Amino acid sequence: MAAQGKSVCCWWVFLTLIIVLVSVGGSQCAEFNDYFYPSWAEDHVMYEGQMLKLKLDNISGAGFASKSTYLFGKANVQIKLVAGDSAGTVTAFYMSSQGDQHDEFDFEFLGNKSGEPYIVQTNVYSQGVGKREQRLYLWFDPTQDFHSYSLLWNRHQVVFMVDDVPIRVFKNRENETGLAYPQRQAMGVYSSIWNADDWATQGGLVKTDWSHAPFIASYRNFSIDACEYKGPQSMSECSSSSSSSSWWWDQAAYDSLDGKQRLKLRWVHDKYMIYDYCRDSTRFSTPQPECAQRI
């Protein structure tokens, strides 16, 4: 009986382990319909199993949007960008609120001529004001495989991440600078592909070559781990400043980058950044207030 009991016990341990592994894997591989819906040009949105594709041709681009809006949390998706000559195209992954005074966090992947590297442009809007662009190259070819692109947002900072490597941080310096920090408007999560050959590649000098169409961006492993906005009461429910808050992004560990993350951010900026609005004296004769203190 002891041997049989031990065997049964081992079987239940094994079964429990399998259930846990399946559960964890499932939480990381949500399907498109769990979070999103096609927001425009549905005939240019294609499904292939757990993968979704957005198509751009000379008729239309395409996009999708989250079913809900959120106030703080993390949004992540894996994208494989348009391969080959994608000059003039832009693929975007972003969070945004609505209205003229909207807040917004942007990833914009600017198409390139064949053989040239992709440029990733990030931007932050606060109460309808943007013009906070940074541009950088990636340390891999984003057209060859899927890579993760994430936005982490809490009361202290917004962190743009590529494969969990921070590439940009926008800190809450509202008290020091007077610049409103995005924390009062719920945001949806969006992605799209469109033609932007008036500015996207070499400032608009290189136009879209439609003989290479359709241009396809592929997506998988959608994830939104965030506080869903359900009305005015969510302002307090999603923004708890209590140390006992149940939201993981409210914990002290996420108030700022840790030492390793700061080193990674510095590495990205030193090796791959090609434009920073904070260093553009032509556009801004007086540096923007948030540029005085950098990570």
BALOBA-1460 file (C-alpha; in Angstrom, 3 decimals):
// residues 295
<rec num="1" residu="m" x="0.000" y="0.000" z="0.000"/>
<rec num="2" residu="a" x="2.865" y="2.393" z="0.785"/>
<rec num="3" residu="a" x="4.382" y="1.842" z="-2.665"/>
<rec num="4" residu="q" x="0.996" y="2.285" z="-4.335"/>
<rec num="5" residu="g" x="0.335" y="5.457" z="-2.327"/>
<rec num="6" residu="k" x="3.732" y="6.819" z="-3.338"/>
<rec num="7" residu="s" x="2.952" y="6.046" z="-6.989"/>
<rec num="8" residu="v" x="-0.423" y="7.812" z="-6.792"/>
<rec num="9" residu="c" x="1.201" y="10.783" z="-5.073"/>
<rec num="10" residu="c" x="3.866" y="11.034" z="-7.780"/>
<rec num="11" residu="w" x="1.183" y="10.835" z="-10.465"/>
<rec num="12" residu="w" x="-0.738" y="13.738" z="-8.905"/>
<rec num="13" residu="v" x="2.457" y="15.800" z="-8.596"/>
<rec num="14" residu="f" x="3.194" y="15.143" z="-12.272"/>
<rec num="15" residu="l" x="-0.387" y="15.984" z="-13.301"/>
<rec num="16" residu="t" x="-0.329" y="19.186" z="-11.227"/>
<rec num="17" residu="l" x="2.949" y="20.194" z="-12.855"/>
<rec num="18" residu="i" x="1.459" y="19.647" z="-16.329"/>
<rec num="19" residu="i" x="-1.585" y="21.778" z="-15.425"/>
<rec num="20" residu="v" x="0.640" y="24.569" z="-14.116"/>
<rec num="21" residu="l" x="2.802" y="24.525" z="-17.238"/>
<rec num="22" residu="v" x="-0.230" y="24.610" z="-19.521"/>
<rec num="23" residu="s" x="-1.719" y="27.461" z="-17.507"/>
<rec num="24" residu="v" x="1.467" y="29.520" z="-17.645"/>
<rec num="25" residu="g" x="1.912" y="28.879" z="-21.352"/>
<rec num="26" residu="g" x="-1.696" y="29.830" z="-22.029"/>
<rec num="27" residu="s" x="-1.332" y="33.152" z="-20.230"/>
<rec num="28" residu="q" x="1.566" y="34.038" z="-22.501"/>
<rec num="29" residu="c" x="-0.078" y="33.046" z="-25.769"/>
<rec num="30" residu="a" x="-3.460" y="34.731" z="-25.777"/>
<rec num="31" residu="e" x="-5.295" y="34.893" z="-29.064"/>
<rec num="32" residu="f" x="-6.061" y="38.070" z="-30.972"/>
<rec num="33" residu="n" x="-9.803" y="37.901" z="-30.255"/>
<rec num="34" residu="d" x="-9.183" y="37.789" z="-26.503"/>
<rec num="35" residu="y" x="-8.146" y="41.451" z="-26.534"/>
<rec num="36" residu="f" x="-8.603" y="43.050" z="-29.964"/>
<rec num="37" residu="y" x="-10.831" y="43.546" z="-32.981"/>
<rec num="38" residu="p" x="-10.052" y="44.798" z="-36.523"/>
<rec num="39" residu="s" x="-10.597" y="48.554" z="-36.344"/>
<rec num="40" residu="w" x="-10.428" y="49.425" z="-40.057"/>
<rec num="41" residu="a" x="-10.041" y="47.748" z="-43.455"/>
<rec num="42" residu="e" x="-11.111" y="44.374" z="-42.116"/>
<rec num="43" residu="d" x="-10.545" y="42.868" z="-45.575"/>
<rec num="44" residu="h" x="-6.840" y="43.667" z="-45.078"/>
<rec num="45" residu="v" x="-6.688" y="41.727" z="-41.784"/>
<rec num="46" residu="m" x="-5.753" y="38.072" z="-42.244"/>
<rec num="47" residu="y" x="-5.791" y="35.175" z="-39.779"/>
<rec num="48" residu="e" x="-3.436" y="32.200" z="-39.936"/>
<rec num="49" residu="g" x="-3.983" y="30.042" z="-36.866"/>
<rec num="50" residu="q" x="-2.724" y="32.013" z="-33.849"/>
<rec num="51" residu="m" x="-0.972" y="34.499" z="-36.120"/>
<rec num="52" residu="l" x="-2.539" y="37.675" z="-37.460"/>
<rec num="53" residu="k" x="-1.347" y="39.684" z="-40.469"/>
<rec num="54" residu="l" x="-2.021" y="43.266" z="-41.482"/>
<rec num="55" residu="k" x="-1.769" y="44.081" z="-45.193"/>
<rec num="56" residu="l" x="-0.912" y="47.354" z="-46.914"/>
<rec num="57" residu="d" x="-1.470" y="47.821" z="-50.647"/>
<rec num="58" residu="n" x="-2.236" y="50.793" z="-52.875"/>
<rec num="59" residu="i" x="-5.898" y="50.565" z="-51.836"/>
<rec num="60" residu="s" x="-5.624" y="50.588" z="-48.052"/>
<rec num="61" residu="g" x="-3.666" y="49.864" z="-44.933"/>
<rec num="62" residu="a" x="-5.218" y="48.155" z="-41.893"/>
<rec num="63" residu="g" x="-5.362" y="48.262" z="-38.129"/>
<rec num="64" residu="f" x="-6.702" y="46.735" z="-34.954"/>
<rec num="65" residu="a" x="-7.707" y="48.086" z="-31.542"/>
<rec num="66" residu="s" x="-8.252" y="46.722" z="-28.063"/>
<rec num="67" residu="k" x="-11.794" y="45.984" z="-26.948"/>
<rec num="68" residu="s" x="-11.158" y="47.769" z="-23.637"/>
<rec num="69" residu="t" x="-9.228" y="50.778" z="-22.413"/>
<rec num="70" residu="y" x="-6.778" y="50.691" z="-19.524"/>
<rec num="71" residu="l" x="-5.204" y="52.853" z="-16.854"/>
<rec num="72" residu="f" x="-1.700" y="51.539" z="-16.075"/>
<rec num="73" residu="g" x="-0.231" y="48.121" z="-16.743"/>
<rec num="74" residu="k" x="1.677" y="46.435" z="-19.556"/>
<rec num="75" residu="a" x="0.839" y="45.723" z="-23.201"/>
<rec num="76" residu="n" x="2.976" y="43.386" z="-25.284"/>
<rec num="77" residu="v" x="2.908" y="41.831" z="-28.728"/>
<rec num="78" residu="q" x="5.342" y="39.974" z="-30.938"/>
<rec num="79" residu="i" x="5.752" y="41.412" z="-34.431"/>
<rec num="80" residu="k" x="7.635" y="40.359" z="-37.555"/>
<rec num="81" residu="l" x="8.013" y="43.454" z="-39.694"/>
<rec num="82" residu="v" x="7.651" y="43.884" z="-43.440"/>
<rec num="83" residu="a" x="10.603" y="42.283" z="-45.228"/>
<rec num="84" residu="g" x="12.455" y="43.535" z="-48.285"/>
<rec num="85" residu="d" x="11.899" y="46.988" z="-49.727"/>
<rec num="86" residu="s" x="9.413" y="48.533" z="-47.298"/>
<rec num="87" residu="a" x="10.330" y="52.181" z="-47.928"/>
<rec num="88" residu="g" x="7.444" y="54.546" z="-47.263"/>
<rec num="89" residu="t" x="5.549" y="52.174" z="-44.978"/>
<rec num="90" residu="v" x="5.004" y="52.543" z="-41.244"/>
<rec num="91" residu="t" x="3.966" y="49.781" z="-38.863"/>
<rec num="92" residu="a" x="2.845" y="51.106" z="-35.477"/>
<rec num="93" residu="f" x="2.139" y="49.645" z="-32.032"/>
<rec num="94" residu="y" x="0.857" y="52.180" z="-29.522"/>
<rec num="95" residu="m" x="-1.401" y="53.171" z="-26.656"/>
<rec num="96" residu="s" x="-3.619" y="56.232" z="-26.876"/>
<rec num="97" residu="s" x="-6.540" y="57.982" z="-25.255"/>
<rec num="98" residu="q" x="-9.102" y="59.952" z="-27.252"/>
<rec num="99" residu="g" x="-9.706" y="63.630" z="-27.994"/>
<rec num="100" residu="d" x="-7.647" y="66.727" z="-28.744"/>
<rec num="101" residu="q" x="-5.935" y="66.557" z="-25.339"/>
<rec num="102" residu="h" x="-5.024" y="62.899" z="-25.719"/>
<rec num="103" residu="d" x="-2.090" y="61.028" z="-24.190"/>
<rec num="104" residu="e" x="-0.174" y="58.546" z="-26.333"/>
<rec num="105" residu="f" x="2.868" y="56.239" z="-26.358"/>
<rec num="106" residu="d" x="4.121" y="55.216" z="-29.819"/>
<rec num="107" residu="f" x="6.289" y="52.572" z="-31.390"/>
<rec num="108" residu="e" x="6.599" y="53.405" z="-35.105"/>
<rec num="109" residu="f" x="8.662" y="51.140" z="-37.352"/>
<rec num="110" residu="l" x="9.793" y="53.131" z="-40.360"/>
<rec num="111" residu="g" x="10.198" y="51.171" z="-43.585"/>
<rec num="112" residu="n" x="13.517" y="50.967" z="-45.375"/>
<rec num="113" residu="k" x="15.109" y="50.311" z="-48.724"/>
<rec num="114" residu="s" x="16.323" y="46.735" z="-49.159"/>
<rec num="115" residu="g" x="19.580" y="46.182" z="-47.335"/>
<rec num="116" residu="e" x="19.172" y="49.179" z="-45.026"/>
<rec num="117" residu="p" x="18.262" y="48.827" z="-41.329"/>
<rec num="118" residu="y" x="14.815" y="49.508" z="-39.951"/>
<rec num="119" residu="i" x="14.406" y="52.643" z="-37.837"/>
<rec num="120" residu="v" x="12.285" y="52.519" z="-34.681"/>
<rec num="121" residu="q" x="10.744" y="55.851" z="-33.741"/>
<rec num="122" residu="t" x="9.189" y="56.317" z="-30.306"/>
<rec num="123" residu="n" x="7.111" y="59.269" z="-29.200"/>
<rec num="124" residu="v" x="5.200" y="60.424" z="-26.136"/>
<rec num="125" residu="y" x="2.155" y="62.694" z="-26.191"/>
<rec num="126" residu="s" x="0.931" y="64.483" z="-23.075"/>
<rec num="127" residu="q" x="-2.401" y="66.311" z="-23.269"/>
<rec num="128" residu="g" x="-2.244" y="66.450" z="-27.047"/>
<rec num="129" residu="v" x="1.370" y="67.621" z="-27.300"/>
<rec num="130" residu="g" x="3.979" y="65.304" z="-28.841"/>
<rec num="131" residu="k" x="7.179" y="66.240" z="-30.681"/>
<rec num="132" residu="r" x="9.187" y="64.005" z="-28.324"/>
<rec num="133" residu="e" x="10.660" y="61.684" z="-30.931"/>
<rec num="134" residu="q" x="13.606" y="59.385" z="-30.443"/>
<rec num="135" residu="r" x="14.924" y="57.210" z="-33.258"/>
<rec num="136" residu="l" x="17.215" y="54.210" z="-33.139"/>
<rec num="137" residu="y" x="18.341" y="51.160" z="-35.038"/>
<rec num="138" residu="l" x="17.740" y="47.677" z="-33.665"/>
<rec num="139" residu="w" x="20.497" y="45.183" z="-32.868"/>
<rec num="140" residu="f" x="18.804" y="42.510" z="-35.013"/>
<rec num="141" residu="d" x="16.864" y="42.225" z="-38.259"/>
<rec num="142" residu="p" x="13.188" y="42.593" z="-37.210"/>
<rec num="143" residu="t" x="11.975" y="41.105" z="-40.509"/>
<rec num="144" residu="q" x="13.558" y="37.683" z="-39.998"/>
<rec num="145" residu="d" x="11.704" y="36.584" z="-36.875"/>
<rec num="146" residu="f" x="9.200" y="37.679" z="-34.263"/>
<rec num="147" residu="h" x="10.350" y="39.994" z="-31.468"/>
<rec num="148" residu="s" x="8.515" y="41.351" z="-28.439"/>
<rec num="149" residu="y" x="7.568" y="45.010" z="-28.169"/>
<rec num="150" residu="s" x="6.173" y="46.203" z="-24.844"/>
<rec num="151" residu="l" x="4.835" y="49.296" z="-23.119"/>
<rec num="152" residu="l" x="4.978" y="49.355" z="-19.308"/>
<rec num="153" residu="w" x="3.023" y="52.233" z="-17.758"/>
<rec num="154" residu="n" x="2.554" y="53.175" z="-14.118"/>
<rec num="155" residu="r" x="2.343" y="56.346" z="-12.013"/>
<rec num="156" residu="h" x="6.127" y="56.765" z="-12.062"/>
<rec num="157" residu="q" x="7.303" y="55.974" z="-15.571"/>
<rec num="158" residu="v" x="6.587" y="54.726" z="-19.065"/>
<rec num="159" residu="v" x="9.093" y="52.151" z="-20.321"/>
<rec num="160" residu="f" x="9.391" y="51.135" z="-23.985"/>
<rec num="161" residu="m" x="10.934" y="47.661" z="-24.271"/>
<rec num="162" residu="v" x="12.189" y="45.453" z="-27.084"/>
<rec num="163" residu="d" x="12.648" y="41.813" z="-26.074"/>
<rec num="164" residu="d" x="12.529" y="43.061" z="-22.448"/>
<rec num="165" residu="v" x="15.415" y="45.474" z="-23.104"/>
<rec num="166" residu="p" x="14.425" y="49.061" z="-22.189"/>
<rec num="167" residu="i" x="15.007" y="51.426" z="-25.103"/>
<rec num="168" residu="r" x="13.272" y="54.495" z="-23.678"/>
<rec num="169" residu="v" x="12.011" y="55.773" z="-20.330"/>
<rec num="170" residu="f" x="9.660" y="58.708" z="-19.814"/>
<rec num="171" residu="k" x="9.599" y="59.630" z="-16.128"/>
<rec num="172" residu="n" x="6.870" y="61.344" z="-14.160"/>
<rec num="173" residu="r" x="8.474" y="64.704" z="-13.409"/>
<rec num="174" residu="e" x="5.198" y="66.590" z="-13.171"/>
<rec num="175" residu="n" x="6.050" y="68.129" z="-9.790"/>
<rec num="176" residu="e" x="9.511" y="69.298" z="-10.887"/>
<rec num="177" residu="t" x="8.743" y="70.525" z="-14.396"/>
<rec num="178" residu="g" x="5.028" y="71.254" z="-14.508"/>
<rec num="179" residu="l" x="4.730" y="68.979" z="-17.546"/>
<rec num="180" residu="a" x="1.568" y="66.912" z="-17.172"/>
<rec num="181" residu="y" x="2.384" y="63.216" z="-16.900"/>
<rec num="182" residu="p" x="-0.023" y="60.805" z="-18.668"/>
<rec num="183" residu="q" x="-1.951" y="59.382" z="-15.734"/>
<rec num="184" residu="r" x="-5.493" y="60.747" z="-15.942"/>
<rec num="185" residu="q" x="-6.808" y="59.281" z="-19.193"/>
<rec num="186" residu="a" x="-7.525" y="55.655" z="-19.994"/>
<rec num="187" residu="m" x="-5.839" y="54.353" z="-23.135"/>
<rec num="188" residu="g" x="-6.626" y="51.755" z="-25.728"/>
<rec num="189" residu="v" x="-3.976" y="49.551" z="-27.349"/>
<rec num="190" residu="y" x="-3.616" y="49.753" z="-31.135"/>
<rec num="191" residu="s" x="-1.577" y="48.646" z="-34.105"/>
<rec num="192" residu="s" x="-1.692" y="49.576" z="-37.777"/>
<rec num="193" residu="i" x="0.197" y="49.623" z="-41.049"/>
<rec num="194" residu="w" x="-0.141" y="52.485" z="-43.513"/>
<rec num="195" residu="n" x="1.553" y="54.439" z="-46.277"/>
<rec num="196" residu="a" x="3.584" y="57.404" z="-44.960"/>
<rec num="197" residu="d" x="5.977" y="58.004" z="-47.844"/>
<rec num="198" residu="d" x="5.666" y="61.767" z="-47.366"/>
<rec num="199" residu="w" x="7.949" y="61.483" z="-44.307"/>
<rec num="200" residu="a" x="8.796" y="57.934" z="-43.213"/>
<rec num="201" residu="t" x="11.907" y="57.064" z="-45.259"/>
<rec num="202" residu="q" x="14.728" y="59.587" z="-45.502"/>
<rec num="203" residu="g" x="12.332" y="62.387" z="-44.681"/>
<rec num="204" residu="g" x="10.022" y="61.504" z="-47.556"/>
<rec num="205" residu="l" x="12.709" y="61.395" z="-50.256"/>
<rec num="206" residu="v" x="12.148" y="57.669" z="-50.863"/>
<rec num="207" residu="k" x="8.608" y="56.812" z="-51.937"/>
<rec num="208" residu="t" x="6.669" y="53.577" z="-51.638"/>
<rec num="209" residu="d" x="7.308" y="51.180" z="-54.514"/>
<rec num="210" residu="w" x="3.900" y="49.587" z="-55.002"/>
<rec num="211" residu="s" x="5.377" y="46.884" z="-57.225"/>
<rec num="212" residu="h" x="6.481" y="45.244" z="-53.929"/>
<rec num="213" residu="a" x="2.958" y="45.280" z="-52.480"/>
<rec num="214" residu="p" x="1.294" y="43.830" z="-50.567"/>
<rec num="215" residu="f" x="3.373" y="44.758" z="-47.526"/>
<rec num="216" residu="i" x="2.694" y="42.376" z="-44.643"/>
<rec num="217" residu="a" x="3.288" y="42.818" z="-40.895"/>
<rec num="218" residu="s" x="2.747" y="39.654" z="-38.818"/>
<rec num="219" residu="y" x="1.673" y="39.408" z="-35.160"/>
<rec num="220" residu="r" x="1.373" y="36.770" z="-32.465"/>
<rec num="221" residu="n" x="1.389" y="36.284" z="-28.649"/>
<rec num="222" residu="f" x="-0.873" y="39.180" z="-27.710"/>
<rec num="223" residu="s" x="-0.865" y="40.171" z="-24.052"/>
<rec num="224" residu="i" x="-2.426" y="42.983" z="-22.013"/>
<rec num="225" residu="d" x="-1.850" y="42.807" z="-18.257"/>
<rec num="226" residu="a" x="-3.398" y="46.074" z="-17.133"/>
<rec num="227" residu="c" x="-6.175" y="47.684" z="-15.096"/>
<rec num="228" residu="e" x="-9.279" y="47.779" z="-17.245"/>
<rec num="229" residu="y" x="-11.068" y="51.111" z="-17.173"/>
<rec num="230" residu="k" x="-14.765" y="50.714" z="-16.282"/>
<rec num="231" residu="g" x="-15.809" y="54.272" z="-15.524"/>
<rec num="232" residu="p" x="-14.885" y="57.124" z="-13.151"/>
<rec num="233" residu="q" x="-14.461" y="54.783" z="-10.187"/>
<rec num="234" residu="s" x="-11.522" y="53.206" z="-12.026"/>
<rec num="235" residu="m" x="-9.483" y="56.376" z="-11.510"/>
<rec num="236" residu="s" x="-8.974" y="55.380" z="-7.893"/>
<rec num="237" residu="e" x="-9.143" y="51.616" z="-8.380"/>
<rec num="238" residu="c" x="-6.393" y="51.653" z="-11.034"/>
<rec num="239" residu="s" x="-4.256" y="54.357" z="-9.431"/>
<rec num="240" residu="s" x="-3.784" y="53.121" z="-5.904"/>
<rec num="241" residu="s" x="-0.785" y="54.679" z="-4.183"/>
<rec num="242" residu="s" x="-1.023" y="52.224" z="-1.311"/>
<rec num="243" residu="s" x="2.003" y="50.018" z="-0.681"/>
<rec num="244" residu="s" x="-0.435" y="47.128" z="-0.404"/>
<rec num="245" residu="s" x="-1.829" y="47.665" z="-3.896"/>
<rec num="246" residu="s" x="-2.536" y="44.378" z="-5.664"/>
<rec num="247" residu="w" x="-1.295" y="45.720" z="-9.002"/>
<rec num="248" residu="w" x="2.197" y="44.370" z="-9.640"/>
<rec num="249" residu="w" x="3.239" y="47.493" z="-11.554"/>
<rec num="250" residu="d" x="2.513" y="49.590" z="-8.437"/>
<rec num="251" residu="q" x="5.220" y="47.826" z="-6.473"/>
<rec num="252" residu="a" x="8.389" y="49.759" z="-5.635"/>
<rec num="253" residu="a" x="10.482" y="47.571" z="-7.954"/>
<rec num="254" residu="y" x="8.753" y="49.212" z="-10.942"/>
<rec num="255" residu="d" x="9.132" y="52.843" z="-9.828"/>
<rec num="256" residu="s" x="12.366" y="53.045" z="-11.821"/>
<rec num="257" residu="l" x="14.789" y="50.860" z="-13.751"/>
<rec num="258" residu="d" x="17.130" y="48.635" z="-11.781"/>
<rec num="259" residu="g" x="20.901" y="48.712" z="-12.266"/>
<rec num="260" residu="k" x="20.989" y="46.093" z="-15.036"/>
<rec num="261" residu="q" x="18.166" y="47.770" z="-16.906"/>
<rec num="262" residu="r" x="19.916" y="51.150" z="-16.738"/>
<rec num="263" residu="l" x="23.044" y="49.587" z="-18.199"/>
<rec num="264" residu="k" x="21.016" y="48.055" z="-21.032"/>
<rec num="265" residu="l" x="19.310" y="51.383" z="-21.724"/>
<rec num="266" residu="r" x="22.674" y="53.134" z="-21.849"/>
<rec num="267" residu="w" x="24.010" y="50.462" z="-24.201"/>
<rec num="268" residu="v" x="21.063" y="50.954" z="-26.579"/>
<rec num="269" residu="h" x="21.401" y="54.739" z="-26.549"/>
<rec num="270" residu="d" x="25.181" y="54.726" z="-26.970"/>
<rec num="271" residu="k" x="25.258" y="52.208" z="-29.832"/>
<rec num="272" residu="y" x="21.957" y="52.552" z="-31.672"/>
<rec num="273" residu="m" x="20.290" y="55.921" z="-31.091"/>
<rec num="274" residu="i" x="20.386" y="58.197" z="-34.137"/>
<rec num="275" residu="y" x="18.035" y="61.008" z="-33.063"/>
<rec num="276" residu="d" x="16.899" y="62.494" z="-29.745"/>
<rec num="277" residu="y" x="14.614" y="65.497" z="-29.570"/>
<rec num="278" residu="c" x="16.350" y="66.545" z="-26.364"/>
<rec num="279" residu="r" x="19.526" y="67.200" z="-28.365"/>
<rec num="280" residu="d" x="17.888" y="68.936" z="-31.309"/>
<rec num="281" residu="s" x="18.729" y="72.620" z="-30.839"/>
<rec num="282" residu="t" x="17.379" y="73.424" z="-34.316"/>
<rec num="283" residu="r" x="13.847" y="72.444" z="-33.376"/>
<rec num="284" residu="f" x="14.073" y="73.518" z="-29.756"/>
<rec num="285" residu="s" x="16.175" y="76.577" z="-28.987"/>
<rec num="286" residu="t" x="15.334" y="75.955" z="-25.333"/>
<rec num="287" residu="p" x="15.494" y="72.288" z="-24.257"/>
<rec num="288" residu="q" x="12.200" y="70.785" z="-23.203"/>
<rec num="289" residu="p" x="11.757" y="70.745" z="-19.402"/>
<rec num="290" residu="e" x="11.738" y="66.965" z="-19.121"/>
<rec num="291" residu="c" x="15.140" y="66.782" z="-20.821"/>
<rec num="292" residu="a" x="17.003" y="68.308" z="-17.876"/>
<rec num="293" residu="q" x="16.986" y="65.031" z="-15.931"/>
<rec num="294" residu="r" x="17.617" y="61.858" z="-17.859"/>
<rec num="295" residu="i" x="17.961" y="58.219" z="-16.871"/>
